[in-house]
Amino acid sequence: MEEIIRQNSNVIIENRKRLNITGVKECVSFDDETVILDTVLGTLTLKGEKLHIINFDTKTGDFSLEGKLFALAYTQNQSGSSFFGRLFK
């Protein structure tokens, strides 16, 4: 079966206790305080307390999490944008 991950991403937070995200390609790492996701919009880092992954459908890119959320931060994928990355291109 082929993947049908959307090319857009939606983030829905319900009362800082439940999070639903679409467009997730991969869960890079997770523990009860930090979850790092690779999404179609870049890397998303979630910070919180007692975080638990409820669902992750790798075919559709739908992801659900519960716990107390403190922060969400996107970072750009910057391959080759550093000085040495440009120098050794």
N, CA, C and O atoms as a printed pandas DataFrame, in Angstrom:
     atom_number atom_name residue_name chain_id  residue_number  x_coord  y_coord  z_coord
0              1         N          MET        A               1    0.835   -1.190    0.000
1              2        CA          MET        A               1    0.000    0.000    0.000
2              3         C          MET        A               1    0.870    1.241    0.000
3              4         O          MET        A               1    1.934    1.271    0.619
4              5         N          GLU        A               2    0.412    2.249   -0.691
5              6        CA          GLU        A               2    1.176    3.486   -0.726
6              7         C          GLU        A               2    0.745    4.427    0.382
7              8         O          GLU        A               2   -0.379    4.350    0.878
8              9         N          GLU        A               3    1.645    5.312    0.764
9             10        CA          GLU        A               3    1.338    6.275    1.814
10            11         C          GLU        A               3    0.464    7.383    1.252
11            12         O          GLU        A               3    0.613    7.758    0.089
12            13         N          ILE        A               4   -0.432    7.904    2.051
13            14        CA          ILE        A               4   -1.285    9.001    1.636
14            15         C          ILE        A               4   -1.168   10.174    2.618
15            16         O          ILE        A               4   -2.169   10.791    2.980
16            17         N          ILE        A               5    0.051   10.470    3.038
17            18        CA          ILE        A               5    0.294   11.576    3.972
18            19         C          ILE        A               5   -0.026   12.890    3.269
19            20         O          ILE        A               5    0.448   13.145    2.162
20            21         N          ARG        A               6   -0.821   13.706    3.912
21            22        CA          ARG        A               6   -1.201   15.006    3.351
22            23         C          ARG        A               6    0.022   15.911    3.219
23            24         O          ARG        A               6    0.992   15.770    3.964
24            25         N          GLN        A               7   -0.030   16.828    2.278
25            26        CA          GLN        A               7    1.051   17.785    2.096
26            27         C          GLN        A               7    0.853   19.033    2.947
27            28         O          GLN        A               7    1.703   19.924    2.943
28            29         N          ASN        A               8   -0.253   19.107    3.674
29            30        CA          ASN        A               8   -0.451   20.190    4.635
30            31         C          ASN        A               8   -0.509   19.589    6.031
31            32         O          ASN        A               8   -0.562   18.370    6.197
32            33         N          SER        A               9   -0.500   20.446    7.013
33            34        CA          SER        A               9   -0.493   19.959    8.384
34            35         C          SER        A               9   -1.411   20.818    9.233
35            36         O          SER        A               9   -1.387   22.046    9.147
36            37         N          ASN        A              10   -2.213   20.167   10.048
37            38        CA          ASN        A              10   -3.089   20.866   10.991
38            39         C          ASN        A              10   -2.725   20.437   12.400
39            40         O          ASN        A              10   -2.432   19.268   12.654
40            41         N          VAL        A              11   -2.747   21.404   13.317
41            42        CA          VAL        A              11   -2.476   21.131   14.727
42            43         C          VAL        A              11   -3.698   21.576   15.513
43            44         O          VAL        A              11   -4.103   22.736   15.441
44            45         N          ILE        A              12   -4.283   20.654   16.262
45            46        CA          ILE        A              12   -5.433   20.964   17.105
46            47         C          ILE        A              12   -5.067   20.619   18.545
47            48         O          ILE        A              12   -4.705   19.482   18.849
48            49         N          ILE        A              13   -5.165   21.612   19.424
49            50        CA          ILE        A              13   -4.882   21.414   20.845
50            51         C          ILE        A              13   -6.193   21.594   21.613
51            52         O          ILE        A              13   -6.863   22.618   21.482
52            53         N          GLU        A              14   -6.544   20.605   22.400
53            54        CA          GLU        A              14   -7.759   20.662   23.202
54            55         C          GLU        A              14   -7.392   20.809   24.677
55            56         O          GLU        A              14   -6.895   19.869   25.297
56            57         N          ASN        A              15   -7.639   21.989   25.231
57            58        CA          ASN        A              15   -7.429   22.278   26.661
58            59         C          ASN        A              15   -6.017   21.963   27.150
59            60         O          ASN        A              15   -5.839   21.598   28.312
60            61         N          ARG        A              16   -5.034   22.094   26.304
61            62        CA          ARG        A              16   -3.627   21.804   26.627
62            63         C          ARG        A              16   -3.430   20.379   27.128
63            64         O          ARG        A              16   -2.406   20.079   27.741
64            65         N          LYS        A              17   -4.403   19.492   26.876
65            66        CA          LYS        A              17   -4.312   18.116   27.353
66            67         C          LYS        A              17   -4.300   17.094   26.237
67            68         O          LYS        A              17   -3.827   15.975   26.438
68            69         N          ARG        A              18   -4.805   17.442   25.070
69            70        CA          ARG        A              18   -4.849   16.514   23.941
70            71         C          ARG        A              18   -4.417   17.260   22.690
71            72         O          ARG        A              18   -4.794   18.413   22.479
72            73         N          LEU        A              19   -3.620   16.590   21.862
73            74        CA          LEU        A              19   -3.079   17.192   20.649
74            75         C          LEU        A              19   -3.326   16.247   19.479
75            76         O          LEU        A              19   -3.042   15.053   19.572
76            77         N          ASN        A              20   -3.852   16.774   18.382
77            78        CA          ASN        A              20   -4.031   16.027   17.140
78            79         C          ASN        A              20   -3.296   16.762   16.032
79            80         O          ASN        A              20   -3.470   17.968   15.862
80            81         N          ILE        A              21   -2.474   16.041   15.278
81            82        CA          ILE        A              21   -1.684   16.636   14.204
82            83         C          ILE        A              21   -1.857   15.785   12.954
83            84         O          ILE        A              21   -1.879   14.557   13.028
84            85         N          THR        A              22   -1.980   16.446   11.802
85            86        CA          THR        A              22   -1.960   15.745   10.527
86            87         C          THR        A              22   -0.667   16.117    9.803
87            88         O          THR        A              22   -0.060   17.144   10.106
88            89         N          GLY        A              23   -0.251   15.297    8.862
89            90        CA          GLY        A              23    0.953   15.576    8.091
90            91         C          GLY        A              23    2.242   15.153    8.773
91            92         O          GLY        A              23    3.302   15.709    8.486
92            93         N          VAL        A              24    2.172   14.180    9.669
93            94        CA          VAL        A              24    3.367   13.692   10.373
94            95         C          VAL        A              24    3.991   12.564    9.558
95            96         O          VAL        A              24    3.323   11.583    9.229
96            97         N          LYS        A              25    5.273   12.709    9.235
97            98        CA          LYS        A              25    5.983   11.686    8.476
98            99         C          LYS        A              25    6.627   10.641    9.373
99           100         O          LYS        A              25    6.648    9.455    9.043
100          101         N          GLU        A              26    7.157   11.091   10.522
101          102        CA          GLU        A              26    7.901   10.178   11.386
102          103         C          GLU        A              26    7.955   10.732   12.810
103          104         O          GLU        A              26    8.015   11.945   13.014
104          105         N          CYS        A              27    7.934    9.838   13.781
105          106        CA          CYS        A              27    8.191   10.210   15.170
106          107         C          CYS        A              27    9.674    9.940   15.415
107          108         O          CYS        A              27   10.091    8.787   15.515
108          109         N          VAL        A              28   10.463   11.002   15.512
109          110        CA          VAL        A              28   11.911   10.884   15.626
110          111         C          VAL        A              28   12.314   10.382   17.003
111          112         O          VAL        A              28   13.146    9.482   17.114
112          113         N          SER        A              29   11.731   10.955   18.055
113          114        CA          SER        A              29   12.012   10.486   19.410
114          115         C          SER        A              29   10.877   10.917   20.331
115          116         O          SER        A              29   10.133   11.854   20.042
116          117         N          PHE        A              30   10.770   10.204   21.448
117          118        CA          PHE        A              30    9.731   10.559   22.413
118          119         C          PHE        A              30   10.080   10.011   23.789
119          120         O          PHE        A              30   10.714    8.965   23.926
120          121         N          ASP        A              31    9.649   10.748   24.795
121          122        CA          ASP        A              31    9.627   10.289   26.175
122          123         C          ASP        A              31    8.471   11.034   26.846
123          124         O          ASP        A              31    7.669   11.659   26.151
124          125         N          ASP        A              32    8.363   10.984   28.162
125          126        CA          ASP        A              32    7.196   11.592   28.809
126          127         C          ASP        A              32    7.269   13.110   28.927
127          128         O          ASP        A              32    6.329   13.732   29.421
128          129         N          GLU        A              33    8.394   13.731   28.474
129          130        CA          GLU        A              33    8.523   15.194   28.523
130          131         C          GLU        A              33    8.766   15.839   27.170
131          132         O          GLU        A              33    8.506   17.031   27.010
132          133         N          THR        A              34    9.260   15.086   26.186
133          134        CA          THR        A              34    9.592   15.652   24.878
134          135         C          THR        A              34    9.233   14.678   23.769
135          136         O          THR        A              34    9.543   13.489   23.847
136          137         N          VAL        A              35    8.575   15.194   22.732
137          138        CA          VAL        A              35    8.280   14.410   21.533
138          139         C          VAL        A              35    8.781   15.213   20.337
139          140         O          VAL        A              35    8.481   16.400   20.206
140          141         N          ILE        A              36    9.548   14.558   19.466
141          142        CA          ILE        A              36   10.064   15.212   18.264
142          143         C          ILE        A              36    9.484   14.501   17.055
143          144         O          ILE        A              36    9.633   13.290   16.893
144          145         N          LEU        A              37    8.807   15.293   16.193
145          146        CA          LEU        A              37    8.138   14.751   15.022
146          147         C          LEU        A              37    8.702   15.373   13.753
147          148         O          LEU        A              37    9.025   16.561   13.728
148          149         N          ASP        A              38    8.818   14.577   12.709
149          150        CA          ASP        A              38    9.166   15.076   11.383
150          151         C          ASP        A              38    7.853   15.232   10.632
151          152         O          ASP        A              38    7.181   14.241   10.348
152          153         N          THR        A              39    7.477   16.476   10.305
153          154        CA          THR        A              39    6.221   16.745    9.625
154          155         C          THR        A              39    6.498   17.301    8.233
155          156         O          THR        A              39    7.644   17.574    7.874
156          157         N          VAL        A              40    5.433   17.462    7.461
157          158        CA          VAL        A              40    5.588   18.018    6.119
158          159         C          VAL        A              40    6.007   19.483    6.161
159          160         O          VAL        A              40    6.441   20.020    5.142
160          161         N          LEU        A              41    5.888   20.145    7.316
161          162        CA          LEU        A              41    6.284   21.542    7.467
162          163         C          LEU        A              41    7.608   21.719    8.195
163          164         O          LEU        A              41    8.018   22.849    8.460
164          165         N          GLY        A              42    8.280   20.629    8.521
165          166        CA          GLY        A              42    9.551   20.699    9.239
166          167         C          GLY        A              42    9.483   19.886   10.527
167          168         O          GLY        A              42    8.520   19.162   10.779
168          169         N          THR        A              43   10.516   20.024   11.324
169          170        CA          THR        A              43   10.591   19.287   12.589
170          171         C          THR        A              43    9.781   20.020   13.649
171          172         O          THR        A              43    9.926   21.230   13.826
172          173         N          LEU        A              44    8.930   19.285   14.349
173          174        CA          LEU        A              44    8.097   19.845   15.402
174          175         C          LEU        A              44    8.501   19.218   16.730
175          176         O          LEU        A              44    8.495   17.996   16.876
176          177         N          THR        A              45    8.855   20.066   17.701
177          178        CA          THR        A              45    9.216   19.612   19.036
178          179         C          THR        A              45    8.104   19.983   19.996
179          180         O          THR        A              45    7.684   21.138   20.065
180          181         N          LEU        A              46    7.632   18.991   20.737
181          182        CA          LEU        A              46    6.578   19.182   21.733
182          183         C          LEU        A              46    7.182   18.998   23.111
183          184         O          LEU        A              46    7.885   18.018   23.356
184          185         N          LYS        A              47    6.916   19.931   24.013
185          186        CA          LYS        A              47    7.389   19.840   25.396
186          187         C          LYS        A              47    6.189   19.773   26.315
187          188         O          LYS        A              47    5.174   20.433   26.089
188          189         N          GLY        A              48    6.318   18.962   27.360
189          190        CA          GLY        A              48    5.210   18.849   28.292
190          191         C          GLY        A              48    5.532   17.934   29.443
191          192         O          GLY        A              48    6.692   17.720   29.794
192          193         N          GLU        A              49    4.480   17.398   30.023
193          194        CA          GLU        A              49    4.597   16.536   31.193
194          195         C          GLU        A              49    3.627   15.373   31.028
195          196         O          GLU        A              49    2.479   15.562   30.626
196          197         N          LYS        A              50    4.098   14.170   31.341
197          198        CA          LYS        A              50    3.284   12.956   31.216
198          199         C          LYS        A              50    2.695   12.796   29.822
199          200         O          LYS        A              50    1.511   12.492   29.674
200          201         N          LEU        A              51    3.527   13.002   28.794
201          202        CA          LEU        A              51    3.075   12.882   27.413
202          203         C          LEU        A              51    2.978   11.411   27.017
203          204         O          LEU        A              51    3.881   10.619   27.286
204          205         N          HIS        A              52    1.874   11.066   26.380
205          206        CA          HIS        A              52    1.638    9.697   25.923
206          207         C          HIS        A              52    1.111    9.747   24.498
207          208         O          HIS        A              52    0.159   10.475   24.213
208          209         N          ILE        A              53    1.716    8.984   23.608
209          210        CA          ILE        A              53    1.222    8.887   22.238
210          211         C          ILE        A              53    0.008    7.969   22.241
211          212         O          ILE        A              53    0.088    6.819   22.673
212          213         N          ILE        A              54   -1.109    8.482   21.761
213          214        CA          ILE        A              54   -2.350    7.719   21.713
214          215         C          ILE        A              54   -2.451    6.972   20.387
215          216         O          ILE        A              54   -2.828    5.800   20.360
216          217         N          ASN        A              55   -2.116    7.644   19.296
217          218        CA          ASN        A              55   -2.247    7.046   17.981
218          219         C          ASN        A              55   -1.248    7.684   17.023
219          220         O          ASN        A              55   -1.015    8.891   17.079
220          221         N          PHE        A              56   -0.656    6.875   16.143
221          222        CA          PHE        A              56    0.165    7.388   15.054
222          223         C          PHE        A              56   -0.042    6.473   13.860
223          224         O          PHE        A              56    0.440    5.340   13.844
224          225         N          ASP        A              57   -0.757    6.967   12.864
225          226        CA          ASP        A              57   -1.018    6.217   11.640
226          227         C          ASP        A              57    0.021    6.645   10.609
227          228         O          ASP        A              57   -0.063    7.743   10.059
228          229         N          THR        A              58    0.992    5.788   10.349
229          230        CA          THR        A              58    2.087    6.132    9.439
230          231         C          THR        A              58    1.630    6.239    7.993
231          232         O          THR        A              58    2.312    6.865    7.181
232          233         N          LYS        A              59    0.515    5.653    7.658
233          234        CA          LYS        A              59    0.018    5.725    6.281
234          235         C          LYS        A              59   -0.637    7.071    5.984
235          236         O          LYS        A              59   -0.453    7.624    4.899
236          237         N          THR        A              60   -1.399    7.600    6.940
237          238        CA          THR        A              60   -2.104    8.864    6.717
238          239         C          THR        A              60   -1.382   10.060    7.331
239          240         O          THR        A              60   -1.639   11.199    6.941
240          241         N          GLY        A              61   -0.480    9.818    8.288
241          242        CA          GLY        A              61    0.228   10.906    8.953
242          243         C          GLY        A              61   -0.540   11.520   10.105
243          244         O          GLY        A              61   -0.179   12.593   10.589
244          245         N          ASP        A              62   -1.605   10.849   10.554
245          246        CA          ASP        A              62   -2.391   11.348   11.687
246          247         C          ASP        A              62   -1.731   10.923   13.000
247          248         O          ASP        A              62   -1.338    9.769   13.167
248          249         N          PHE        A              63   -1.617   11.877   13.929
249          250        CA          PHE        A              63   -0.907   11.662   15.185
250          251         C          PHE        A              63   -1.728   12.247   16.323
251          252         O          PHE        A              63   -2.242   13.359   16.206
252          253         N          SER        A              64   -1.858   11.510   17.428
253          254        CA          SER        A              64   -2.581   11.990   18.610
254          255         C          SER        A              64   -1.734   11.767   19.853
255          256         O          SER        A              64   -1.022   10.770   19.971
256          257         N          LEU        A              65   -1.827   12.714   20.773
257          258        CA          LEU        A              65   -1.019   12.674   21.981
258          259         C          LEU        A              65   -1.836   13.222   23.134
259          260         O          LEU        A              65   -2.663   14.112   22.938
260          261         N          GLU        A              66   -1.614   12.699   24.343
261          262        CA          GLU        A              66   -2.236   13.224   25.553
262          263         C          GLU        A              66   -1.168   13.549   26.579
263          264         O          GLU        A              66   -0.083   12.966   26.567
264          265         N          GLY        A              67   -1.476   14.475   27.458
265          266        CA          GLY        A              67   -0.575   14.904   28.509
266          267         C          GLY        A              67   -0.740   16.395   28.720
267          268         O          GLY        A              67   -1.637   17.000   28.133
268          269         N          LYS        A              68    0.090   16.995   29.531
269          270        CA          LYS        A              68    0.042   18.435   29.764
270          271         C          LYS        A              68    1.063   19.102   28.856
271          272         O          LYS        A              68    2.266   18.895   29.012
272          273         N          LEU        A              69    0.586   19.904   27.905
273          274        CA          LEU        A              69    1.465   20.560   26.933
274          275         C          LEU        A              69    1.961   21.900   27.444
275          276         O          LEU        A              69    1.188   22.708   27.960
276          277         N          PHE        A              70    3.266   22.129   27.292
277          278        CA          PHE        A              70    3.874   23.401   27.675
278          279         C          PHE        A              70    4.263   24.226   26.460
279          280         O          PHE        A              70    4.062   25.441   26.446
280          281         N          ALA        A              71    4.825   23.572   25.427
281          282        CA          ALA        A              71    5.341   24.329   24.278
282          283         C          ALA        A              71    5.380   23.466   23.030
283          284         O          ALA        A              71    5.544   22.248   23.100
284          285         N          LEU        A              72    5.226   24.127   21.876
285          286        CA          LEU        A              72    5.386   23.515   20.559
286          287         C          LEU        A              72    6.293   24.435   19.763
287          288         O          LEU        A              72    6.119   25.653   19.791
288          289         N          ALA        A              73    7.256   23.869   19.054
289          290        CA          ALA        A              73    8.174   24.694   18.262
290          291         C          ALA        A              73    8.537   23.978   16.969
291          292         O          ALA        A              73    8.943   22.816   16.979
292          293         N          TYR        A              74    8.383   24.689   15.855
293          294        CA          TYR        A              74    8.816   24.184   14.555
294          295         C          TYR        A              74   10.222   24.673   14.274
295          296         O          TYR        A              74   10.570   25.808   14.600
296          297         N          THR        A              75   11.028   23.817   13.668
297          298        CA          THR        A              75   12.342   24.227   13.178
298          299         C          THR        A              75   12.439   23.824   11.718
299          300         O          THR        A              75   11.901   22.794   11.315
300          301         N          GLN        A              76   13.113   24.622   10.942
301          302        CA          GLN        A              76   13.279   24.349    9.514
302          303         C          GLN        A              76   14.329   23.279    9.317
303          304         O          GLN        A              76   15.290   23.189   10.081
304          305         N          ASN        A              77   14.144   22.474    8.298
305          306        CA          ASN        A              77   15.178   21.533    7.884
306          307         C          ASN        A              77   16.194   22.325    7.084
307          308         O          ASN        A              77   15.902   22.750    5.966
308          309         N          GLN        A              78   17.382   22.530    7.635
309          310        CA          GLN        A              78   18.378   23.403    7.027
310          311         C          GLN        A              78   19.595   22.618    6.586
311          312         O          GLN        A              78   20.702   22.871    7.064
312          313         N          SER        A              79   19.411   21.678    5.691
313          314        CA          SER        A              79   20.555   20.900    5.218
314          315         C          SER        A              79   21.409   21.743    4.291
315          316         O          SER        A              79   20.915   22.315    3.320
316          317         N          GLY        A              80   22.685   21.811    4.598
317          318        CA          GLY        A              80   23.623   22.526    3.736
318          319         C          GLY        A              80   23.587   24.035    3.879
319          320         O          GLY        A              80   24.214   24.726    3.075
320          321         N          SER        A              81   22.890   24.577    4.856
321          322        CA          SER        A              81   22.809   26.025    4.975
322          323         C          SER        A              81   23.891   26.599    5.881
323          324         O          SER        A              81   24.054   27.818    5.947
324          325         N          SER        A              82   24.631   25.748    6.576
325          326        CA          SER        A              82   25.709   26.246    7.422
326          327         C          SER        A              82   26.913   26.622    6.556
327          328         O          SER        A              82   26.964   26.292    5.371
328          329         N          PHE        A              83   27.866   27.306    7.153
329          330        CA          PHE        A              83   29.050   27.714    6.423
330          331         C          PHE        A              83   29.783   26.500    5.841
331          332         O          PHE        A              83   30.147   26.495    4.665
332          333         N          PHE        A              84   29.995   25.479    6.666
333          334        CA          PHE        A              84   30.705   24.297    6.181
334          335         C          PHE        A              84   29.862   23.503    5.175
335          336         O          PHE        A              84   30.408   22.862    4.277
336          337         N          GLY        A              85   28.550   23.544    5.324
337          338        CA          GLY        A              85   27.678   22.876    4.372
338          339         C          GLY        A              85   27.788   23.508    2.990
339          340         O          GLY        A              85   27.794   22.806    1.978
340          341         N          ARG        A              86   27.877   24.850    2.949
341          342        CA          ARG        A              86   28.047   25.540    1.660
342          343         C          ARG        A              86   29.465   25.366    1.132
343          344         O          ARG        A              86   29.662   25.252   -0.078
344          345         N          LEU        A              87   30.454   25.344    2.022
345          346        CA          LEU        A              87   31.840   25.229    1.622
346          347         C          LEU        A              87   32.130   23.888    0.961
347          348         O          LEU        A              87   32.856   23.839   -0.033
348          349         N          PHE        A              88   31.579   22.798    1.491
349          350        CA          PHE        A              88   31.856   21.471    0.985
350          351         C          PHE        A              88   30.784   20.941    0.035
351          352         O          PHE        A              88   30.676   19.732   -0.170
352          353         N          LYS        A              89   30.011   21.822   -0.530
353          354        CA          LYS        A              89   28.951   21.445   -1.443
354          355         C          LYS        A              89   29.476   20.831   -2.708
355          356         O          LYS        A              89   28.694   20.459   -3.584
